[in-house]
Amino acid sequence: MTYSIIARDKISGAFGVATATGGPAVGALVPHARAGLGALATQGYTNPFYAYDGLAMLAQGKAAQAIVDSLTQADAGREKRQLIVIDTEGQCAGWTGKALSPNAGMILGDGFAIAGNLLTAENVLAAMEAGFLARPADALADRMMAAMQSGFQAGGDKRGTFSAALKVVTDQLYPAIDIRIDRSETAIGDLTHLLDEVRNGDYGDFVAGLPRR
C-alpha cells in the first residue's frame, strides 16, 4: 500500500524519511524521525506503536536489528506489517510480513533502507535505490525525493499515488523539513514543489532564523 525510504546523511548526520501511498494522509502515521537518533517507517497494515516504541528504543541506544526484532516479536499482527529502521550509526534493519500483498519487499543498503508493498512491480524498489544512489553529492532531501520520483515513475503503488510526505531532522529537536501532501492526483510532483517552497524565499529565511540549541 505504501513505498518509503529512510536514510542518514553520512556527513551531516541528518536523518530522513520519505513516503507515498495510494490512500490519503500518509504523513500522519508512516514517517518518523528524531534528531541524532534515527528514523523509521511503519507501513502495510500500519502499527503506529512501532513508531513510538521504536523511537524510545533508539533513545536507549538500541541497534536497528534489535528494535525490529523486539517490535515484531511482540506483535501478534506482525505478518501484516512492514517496518524499516535506521539507527544512530546508520545501520538498517527491516521486516516484511508474509501476509502482505504480492510485490512487497525491501532493500537494506549502506545508510539507507527502502520498503514497499502493494507495488505495481518488484522493480519499483530497485528504481528507488537507483534514484537515491544517482545523486550522492546532493542534499539528503533531494536524494530522497529522487528516490520517490523514480519509484513513482516505475509504477509506485498499484492503486496510484495520492499522498506523500517528507521529514528530515538535523541537529535540533524540531525537524528541518516536515512536509506532506495529504490528497492529490499529483502527490509526488506537489511534494517536490513544496520542498522547493519551504527551502527558499520568505519561509526559508523564517526557518533559518528559528532559535537553536
Steps between C-alpha positions, in 0.01 A plus 500: 500500500799725552856557385759673719868577546690582819859624497785665688731765357850378581649849507242700696342217699153604388227236481208498260187312399305533177184306426202478265183293473176443315292628792479840670715651775801266489699758696284457808608150603779361280812727523680560830843638588684652792811716481819319592325166547357361177190453290239240410201435280213281623265391222298217351215457746673769703570453869545858629657373822801379302589867460472609860654188647766492230606860560516430873730205435721714278527746789615210718781431253360178355607392151262484205484121483430467871218752467341320206525166680349637821210678331398221266539214748264678740235562231248226422416681176859517379434303180291793375763762584795655324771689686839653422729658760832685482694557821751758622788323330318478167434126532172387345259217566151414388203266501252402230215278619399195301133606490570816302399531137714371211782729390592585857866518599788712618859599427745556785793709381795688644336775703157462342206260479212478256174309542172465318187290476208478257741621233431483129820295458810395692718740297349798685740445791802461270401821321485683833845375595642609165343844535644547848850379412518704179537830692761439773608865526148643539323593822327212676152637425577519128641149491194364673265685265699361207432154639130572535476642150678195359271265690193685377620495140562124531136448600485573873191389690275269301200720589674820390687755711274751673691618807868550581715635782860593582662552839865594568656556842844652551650628827193653665205351685262632236517373138686693235240387244156355574266519201216295360241483227194340656295446182586579140496340158860628463632439850868440415522804274319714757735385777803583283362850440421546870855401595631779277262749660590421861874524435492829314349848520340642813429163658857383450621816672248446781624146570864612482427756772330264746660468847758226528650304787 
